Amino acid sequence: MSGHSGHAQDPQDPQDDTTTTTTERRGGGHTDPATEAFVTHRNLLFTVAYEMLGSAADAEDVLQETWLRWAGVDLGAVRDRRAYLVRITTRQALSRLRTLGRRKESYVGSWLPEPLLTAPDVAEDIELADSVSMAMMLVLETLTPTERAVFVLREVFDLEYEEIAEAVDKSPAAVRQTAHRARAHVAARRPRGVVSPTETRGALEAFRRAVQTGDLQGLLDILAPDVVLLGDGGGIKQAVLRPVTGADKVARLMVGGLIKQAAEVSLAPAQVNGHPALILRLDGALDTVMAVRFDDGLITGLYAVRNPEKLTHMRRETALHR
């Protein structure tokens, strides 16, 4: 996967900053080994930070901090550059995760992860796509910061316990226990069955048609009886402040909400966090990203992100990598 994919035009992109400043400092067109290693592993580091934080903006900040620390490291003393970079990123993300926890306590309404428009190759890596799905990201939110770091590094990135121990400042034995606890916690809450992208797309298309035509029965046919709708407006846009549970309530809210809109409404499919999702536009402007959770062929979770501050990474594809 290209180290520059999806980020080339971002003035705040640490990859661009580091490459430019270091090349200028060297006075030539050659990048030095520190920059080269950072750029090579940038998408991996972003993915680690995003999976730990659920926020692309915070993941970018973590990468900036990682670069600043990496730039001061004596490379001659580094045995494995990838592992060392992952360790710095993990420590920075853990520190930020604790700050984020305090921020979420005062968040208006439900807090949902920041959705990412992802490239098709993310969906092809089933384990990676599963780990960044909106449903799984919400499961990861229920772990402690250390549990989340250990789970992500072990289950998603397949790091050895010794490497994880260095990243989280615990003994390998303690990391094994934490991994076991986190695995059991996630297993009890993750989606029940693996749903193929084809099934998901088919169900989403049925959902889209039913919403756009106001077909209440069509919606009830595709929604699980205990479906839960979560909305994230961040106090900026109107959204349901508490979870709405039950097929009838959710269906009526979906149909009623769109009928009230004076604007022209369009619902279009997109790849979000490695899975099929819907993008709702009002008069052509991006308004809502709707991600879904499927269990046994029915929609059990609907995640509507409306907070405009969380929709900035929907303008172009983000490259994720393991």
Secondary structure, DSSP 8 states (H G I E B T S, - for coil): --TTTTTTT-TT-HHHHHHHHHHHHHTSS---HHHHHHHHTHHHHHHHHHHHHS-HHHHHHHHHHHHHHHTTS-GGG-S-HHHHHHHHHHHHHHHHHHHHHHHHHT-SS-------BB-HHHHHSHHHHHHHSHHHHHHHTTS-HHHHHHHIIIIIT---HHHHHHHHTS-HHHHHHHHHHHHHHHHTTS-SS---HHHHHHHHHHHHHHHHHT-HHHHHHHEEEEEEEEEE-TTTS---SS-EESHHHHHHHHHHHHHT--S-EEEEEEEETTEEEEEEEETTEEEEEEEEEEETTEEEEEEEE--GGG-GGGSS-B----
